[in-house]
């Protein structure tokens, strides 16, 4: 195993809730209106300290997308996914962008998002729910 080099971000940072590895800046958020099976999810222009998994097609509420799960390099936890390709023309703005699931990251103030006991959320797209 090689030496792990992490990018340290300055500012309002979202980080892995398990190991506190920096993942993205609040200023790089494009939208906070996305939803996933665990609740809220944020669309980011860019993030750091992640590796991508295998590309796969997933049917989402807004249509078919090719995505790859993204993993924290610090601890290996899945923290979201990357939109590799959108099959619908209207969804192409997502290509190359990243989703961080709010449930899986700590906010800039250290806050964590908790799933309400009565939540019945399904899917993994901004238009779910």
N, C-alpha and C positions, 0 to 999 in steps of 0.2 A: 504494500500500500504506500502510495506517495504522500508527500507533504501536502496538507490542505491549506490553500490560500483563500481567504475570505475577503470580499469587498466590504469595507466599512462605510456606511452612508452617514452623512451629516444632515440633520434636519428632522422633520417629522417622519419617523421610520416605522414601517410595518415589519414585524419580525416573526419567525417561527415560534409558535407558542410552547414548543417542547424544549428547544435549545437556545432560543433568542438570537439565532443567526439573522442578520439583516436581509430583507427580501425586496423591499420597495419603498419609495418615498410617496408621501401623500400628494405631492405636487405632480406625480406621474399617473394619478388616477384619472381615467377618462370618464368612468361612470360608476355610481354606487347603486344603480337600479337593477343589477343582475341578481338572480336567485339560483340556488342549487339545492340539492337534497338536504343540506344542513342549514339552510336559511340564506342569509345575505351573502353576496359575492361581489367583488369589485373588479372592474376591468382596468388593467394597467397598460400603459404604453410600453414600459420596460420594467424589468425586475432583474435582480442579481442573485447569485449564490444558489442557483437551482440547476438541476439536470433534467433533461427531457426523456420520457419513456418512449415506447413504441407508438407510432402513429396508428390511429384507428378511426374508422367512420362511426359517428354517433348521431342518432336521430334525436334532435332536440325540438323544443316547441317551435322554434323559428326555422326549422328545416335541418337537412343533413349537413354535418360539419365533419371535417377531418381534424382531429385533435390529438394531442399527446399529453399525458399526465406529467406534471412537473413535481420534482422531489427536492426537498431541502438538502443541500450538500453537507450540512452540519450533522444531521441525524437520520436522513433518509425518509422522513415523513412526506406523504403526499400533501402538498399545500394548495393544489389547484390544477389548472391545465392551460395549455397553449393552443390557440386556434391556428392550425396550420393552413386550412383552406375552408372556405364556405362554398357550398354548392348552389346557393341562391344568390343572385346578383345583389340584392338589397342587403345582404349580410356580409359582404366582402370587406366592410370597414373593420371587421374583427380579425382579419388575417394578420398573423404575426403579433397579435396582442395576447395578453396573459390574464387569466382569471386567478385571483387569490380568494379562496373561500374564507370568509370572515371567521367562521368557526375554528379554522385551523391556524390563525395568525393572531398575534397580539397587536393592538393598535399603538399609535405613537405615544399615548399616555400610559401604556402598559395594560390597558383594558383588554378583556377577552370577551368574545361574543358567546353567549350561551343559548342553546336551543330550548324554547319553552316546552314544558311537558306535554302540552296539547297540540304541538305542531304536527301537521300531517303534510309536509312538503315533499314533493316528488319531482324528479327531473333534474336537469342541470343546465338551465338556460335562463337568460334574463327575463323572459316573459312567462316563466312558470309562476304559478300562484296568482 
